Amino acid sequence: MTGQDDKSTREERLAAKLRENLRRRKAQTRALDSRTLDSRETGEDGLPKEGDDS
């Protein structure tokens, strides 16, 4: 392999990893957003109420 081939292969690998990372972060954000939306709809904030012994 020449230096140019190594560079392009490395750039392709990095681009693929960046795309994978972006997809994962978007999925995490969607999951957090939907969980936040669900708690707003039910009126729950995820915290126990004072005096609740459950």
Contacts in CASP RR format, 6 or more apart in sequence:
PFRMAT RR
TARGET T0000
AUTHOR 0000-0000-0000
METHOD contacts of the structure
MODEL  1
MTGQDDKSTREERLAAKLRENLRRRKAQTRALDSRTLDSRETGEDGLPKE
GDDS
1 9 0 8 1.000
39 45 0 8 1.000
39 46 0 8 1.000
48 54 0 8 1.000
END
